[in-house]
Amino acid sequence: MAQNSSVHAANPSPDDVGAWRLAVHLPSERGASRIVTEGLLEQLGVHGWESSDVFSIHLAAEEAIVNAIVHGNKLDPHKQVYVECLVSPELVRVEITDEGAGFDPAQVPDCTSDERLDVPSGRGVMLMRTFMTRIEYNEKGNRVLMEKRKG
Amino acid sequence: MPTHQRIDVSKVGDVTVVRFNDRKILDEAKIIEFGTELFGLVDLDNRKSILLNFDGVEFLSSAALGKLITLDRKVKSHKGRLKMSNIRREIYDVFQVTKLNKVFDIHDGEAEAISAF
């Protein structure tokens, strides 16, 4: 699965000395998120993030990558998902771009409303918003930037 | 008796107790199996009282939550009862922010949950 993905760690800028960076193209396959999350989880530990924050970041990254692969690229083998990560002791940033048509996050129905409470899907974006400090989409809606700040 | 890969099934009195073989319920292929095995308890085995004991489960994604919601609906439509126990703090937080703690019948420990059937 991982053979067609390219992984490289770029050199840190002077502002982020000691930060870990990852830039990777993922195939639009179920399970491809593991290519990112394995390294991300390891580096969260290296940079001293607490287990509750690790859970939050893992959940948000997983939901966002699955959304990009399944809803964005619609599992099209000709499309890729581009992921950039930065992990430092105080800040985690994950940016995910797919090659799909984009979507309007404001149009995602409230999954906590009484009539949607027992609908089995549609919770990913809400979980990303709740468990990260900051989340922004580009205008097209095919790129999401998420940040978690410690404390 | 069907063979299960993702879940471990036992009986305590009339209650079917389900434990999970994965610490992280995450991989989409495994989540599909996870759902199939759970739904089979209701659709194939006709079990009416089911307890999901999440001891040892550290992570689950929204796709796994979806399977739990579908299971809850199946159990209710079969006039059965589904309870959950031993949910670690971070996962309970997910249930709370999604308000699924109002949908699911959640107990602290297995013994307490079984006695509540």
Interface residues (C-beta under 8 A of the other chain):
Chain A: R30 G31 R34 S51 S52 F55 S56 H58 L59 E62 E63 V66 C111 T112 L117 D118 V119 P120 S121 R123 G124 M126 L127 T130
Chain B: L26 D27 E28 A29 E58 F59 S61 S62 A63 L65 G66 K67 I69 T70 D72 R73 R89 E90 V94 V97 T98 K99 L100 K102 V103
